[in-house]
Amino acid sequence: MAGAEVGGIAEDHRTRFHHYAVEERVPSYSCDREVVIGAELPTAGVRYYEVPVENGVTEYRCTVVNDQTVLVDPRTHRVVQVLE
């Protein structure tokens, strides 16, 4: 599903981005569903954060779901990338 990650965090920026999420202490939203690309997150109860410009992604927002950092399309609330 590499095509699903177009516009996501490039592999060489993922470690830095993960550290950003940890350092900012982004709270984890608990979800009873598996967190996968294409999953739709709720519009309420989840806090979405801007992606720092140095990661090269500005159209998506990030959050943490079930202790996994994810990128989300703010228009659809669908997960576009799951970061390790």
Secondary structure by P-SEA (a helix, b strand, c coil): ccccccccccccaaaaaaaaaaaaccbbbbbcccccccbbbbcccbbbbbcccccccccbbbbbcccccccccccccccccccc
